[in-house]
Structure formats: structure tokens, C-alpha cells
């Protein structure tokens, strides 16, 4: 057989690499119980480190949530209350005025129930028409307190009233959603802010400074 024929008969580099990978896979499949336990301990430790990193990013009380929405940045602080209350900090990073349409805003509770929202300065049983839009100038910041509300006709007028029922979180992964319609950069957008209230610290009580 010629030398060229001998070379053709030898396994190529790709074949050798495949054999090496197969050998490693076989060794992994035959890992001892001690090796498997060490592997899962390592995975658990990595999960714990990820949880710690998340807590450091979002606040030691785990009740502060940040949202970067391009021309708008928002921070929501969750206060533990009968229906929850939400401290909103907003920054209009665009070069145009921003408009918040409060009477089109919605609150989705833990069970998926849909409610309205009221904000600071609008008292319970106020007519819906009293809650006017808010204008935030270009580059400006804005702070407010938001609370769930229902709409009910009282004395012949459609009013914003305390919600009949908004269930509290019963599990770590339970969440609520704030839907804030805003006119940003000349167009209407619905910003959906999902808040994992199941992880909120019980010490995150309502702050009367917002009244």
C-alpha cells in the first residue's frame, strides 16, 4: 500500500476529538455518589450567591424595584399595607414633556384582578374626573404615591373608592403589576411594571412622609 493509502487509513483529528469527548461523557456518567454530591453542593452555592447578588442590586429590604425603559427610568418602592401602596420615582430622560394618564392606569393584583389606581392628592370617593393627567417636563424627575382603587357610582357620580378586595401575596414568587399609560416622545405607551411582592420584607411598612 502506498504511503498516501496509509495516511488515509489513519483516524483524522476530528475522529480523535470525538473519541475523547465520548470518553469524558462516559466518565461523567459513571461519577461516584460523592462526586455527584459535590457537584450539587456547588450548584446550590452558586444559586445562593446569585440570590445575594440580586438582593444587593435591588435593596436590602427587597422592596425596591428598578425599571430602565429607555427614555423613562422608574423606581417603585412597595409598602406593606392592606392593599399595598407604591412609592413611585420617575425620571423623564427624553427631550419632550411626558404625560401620565392616571385615569387609564391599572393595577393587577396577585390573583389577576384588575383595579384602577389613585395617586397622591386624590382622596377616596373623589369623582373619577378629579384625577387629572400629570405632566413631567423634559429631563425632570417626579415622585408620587400610588394606591389600588375601584370605581363605583356613589350619589350618582362615578367615584374612586377603596378596593373591595386585593389579596396579599402567599408565596415568594407572587407578583402584582402596575400598568402606567404615558405619552413619551410623542406617542402613547403602556408601561407594565411587574413587582414580585412575595419577596417584600414585612418591615417595609407604609411611609407617612408620602401623605
PENORMO-V756453 format. One record per residue. N is the residue number from 1. RES is the residue in three letters. SS is DSSP state (@ for helix, = for strand, . for the rest). Layout:
# PENORMO-V756453
n:N res:RES ss:SS
n:N res:RES ss:SS
This chain:
# PENORMO-V756453
n:1 res:UNK ss:.
n:2 res:UNK ss:.
n:3 res:UNK ss:@
n:4 res:UNK ss:@
n:5 res:UNK ss:@
n:6 res:UNK ss:@
n:7 res:UNK ss:@
n:8 res:UNK ss:@
n:9 res:UNK ss:@
n:10 res:UNK ss:.
n:11 res:UNK ss:.
n:12 res:UNK ss:.
n:13 res:UNK ss:@
n:14 res:UNK ss:@
n:15 res:UNK ss:@
n:16 res:UNK ss:@
n:17 res:UNK ss:@
n:18 res:UNK ss:@
n:19 res:UNK ss:@
n:20 res:UNK ss:@
n:21 res:UNK ss:@
n:22 res:UNK ss:@
n:23 res:UNK ss:@
n:24 res:UNK ss:@
n:25 res:UNK ss:@
n:26 res:UNK ss:@
n:27 res:UNK ss:@
n:28 res:UNK ss:@
n:29 res:UNK ss:@
n:30 res:UNK ss:.
n:31 res:UNK ss:.
n:32 res:UNK ss:.
n:33 res:UNK ss:@
n:34 res:UNK ss:@
n:35 res:UNK ss:@
n:36 res:UNK ss:@
n:37 res:UNK ss:@
n:38 res:UNK ss:@
n:39 res:UNK ss:@
n:40 res:UNK ss:@
n:41 res:UNK ss:@
n:42 res:UNK ss:@
n:43 res:UNK ss:@
n:44 res:UNK ss:@
n:45 res:UNK ss:@
n:46 res:UNK ss:@
n:47 res:UNK ss:@
n:48 res:UNK ss:@
n:49 res:UNK ss:@
n:50 res:UNK ss:@
n:51 res:UNK ss:@
n:52 res:UNK ss:@
n:53 res:UNK ss:@
n:54 res:UNK ss:@
n:55 res:UNK ss:@
n:56 res:UNK ss:@
n:57 res:UNK ss:@
n:58 res:UNK ss:@
n:59 res:UNK ss:.
n:60 res:UNK ss:.
n:61 res:UNK ss:.
n:62 res:UNK ss:.
n:63 res:UNK ss:.
n:64 res:UNK ss:=
n:65 res:UNK ss:=
n:66 res:UNK ss:=
n:67 res:UNK ss:=
n:68 res:UNK ss:=
n:69 res:UNK ss:=
n:70 res:UNK ss:.
n:71 res:UNK ss:.
n:72 res:UNK ss:=
n:73 res:UNK ss:=
n:74 res:UNK ss:=
n:75 res:UNK ss:=
n:76 res:UNK ss:=
n:77 res:UNK ss:=
n:78 res:UNK ss:=
n:79 res:UNK ss:=
n:80 res:UNK ss:=
n:81 res:UNK ss:.
n:82 res:UNK ss:.
n:83 res:UNK ss:.
n:84 res:UNK ss:.
n:85 res:UNK ss:=
n:86 res:UNK ss:=
n:87 res:UNK ss:=
n:88 res:UNK ss:=
n:89 res:UNK ss:=
n:90 res:UNK ss:=
n:91 res:UNK ss:=
n:92 res:UNK ss:=
n:93 res:UNK ss:.
n:94 res:UNK ss:.
n:95 res:UNK ss:.
n:96 res:UNK ss:.
n:97 res:UNK ss:.
n:98 res:UNK ss:=
n:99 res:UNK ss:=
n:100 res:UNK ss:=
n:101 res:UNK ss:.
n:102 res:UNK ss:@
n:103 res:UNK ss:@
n:104 res:UNK ss:@
n:105 res:UNK ss:.
n:106 res:UNK ss:=
n:107 res:UNK ss:=
n:108 res:UNK ss:=
n:109 res:UNK ss:.
n:110 res:UNK ss:.
n:111 res:UNK ss:.
n:112 res:UNK ss:.
n:113 res:UNK ss:.
n:114 res:UNK ss:=
n:115 res:UNK ss:=
n:116 res:UNK ss:=
n:117 res:UNK ss:=
n:118 res:UNK ss:=
n:119 res:UNK ss:=
n:120 res:UNK ss:.
n:121 res:UNK ss:.
n:122 res:UNK ss:.
n:123 res:UNK ss:.
n:124 res:UNK ss:.
n:125 res:UNK ss:.
n:126 res:UNK ss:=
n:127 res:UNK ss:=
n:128 res:UNK ss:@
n:129 res:UNK ss:@
n:130 res:UNK ss:@
n:131 res:UNK ss:.
n:132 res:UNK ss:.
n:133 res:UNK ss:.
n:134 res:UNK ss:=
n:135 res:UNK ss:=
n:136 res:UNK ss:=
n:137 res:UNK ss:.
n:138 res:UNK ss:.
n:139 res:UNK ss:.
n:140 res:UNK ss:.
n:141 res:UNK ss:=
n:142 res:UNK ss:=
n:143 res:UNK ss:=
n:144 res:UNK ss:=
n:145 res:UNK ss:=
n:146 res:UNK ss:=
n:147 res:UNK ss:=
n:148 res:UNK ss:=
n:149 res:UNK ss:=
n:150 res:UNK ss:=
n:151 res:UNK ss:=
n:152 res:UNK ss:=
n:153 res:UNK ss:=
n:154 res:UNK ss:=
n:155 res:UNK ss:.
n:156 res:UNK ss:.
n:157 res:UNK ss:=
n:158 res:UNK ss:=
n:159 res:UNK ss:=
n:160 res:UNK ss:=
n:161 res:UNK ss:=
n:162 res:UNK ss:.
n:163 res:UNK ss:.
n:164 res:UNK ss:.
n:165 res:UNK ss:.
n:166 res:UNK ss:.
n:167 res:UNK ss:.
n:168 res:UNK ss:.
n:169 res:UNK ss:.
n:170 res:UNK ss:.
n:171 res:UNK ss:.
n:172 res:UNK ss:.
n:173 res:UNK ss:.
n:174 res:UNK ss:.
n:175 res:UNK ss:.
n:176 res:UNK ss:=
n:177 res:UNK ss:=
n:178 res:UNK ss:=
n:179 res:UNK ss:=
n:180 res:UNK ss:=
n:181 res:UNK ss:=
n:182 res:UNK ss:=
n:183 res:UNK ss:=
n:184 res:UNK ss:=
n:185 res:UNK ss:.
n:186 res:UNK ss:.
n:187 res:UNK ss:=
n:188 res:UNK ss:=
n:189 res:UNK ss:=
n:190 res:UNK ss:=
n:191 res:UNK ss:=
n:192 res:UNK ss:=
n:193 res:UNK ss:=
n:194 res:UNK ss:=
n:195 res:UNK ss:=
n:196 res:UNK ss:.
n:197 res:UNK ss:@
n:198 res:UNK ss:@
n:199 res:UNK ss:@
n:200 res:UNK ss:.
n:201 res:UNK ss:.
n:202 res:UNK ss:.
n:203 res:UNK ss:.
n:204 res:UNK ss:.
n:205 res:UNK ss:=
n:206 res:UNK ss:.
n:207 res:UNK ss:.
n:208 res:UNK ss:@
n:209 res:UNK ss:@
n:210 res:UNK ss:@
n:211 res:UNK ss:.
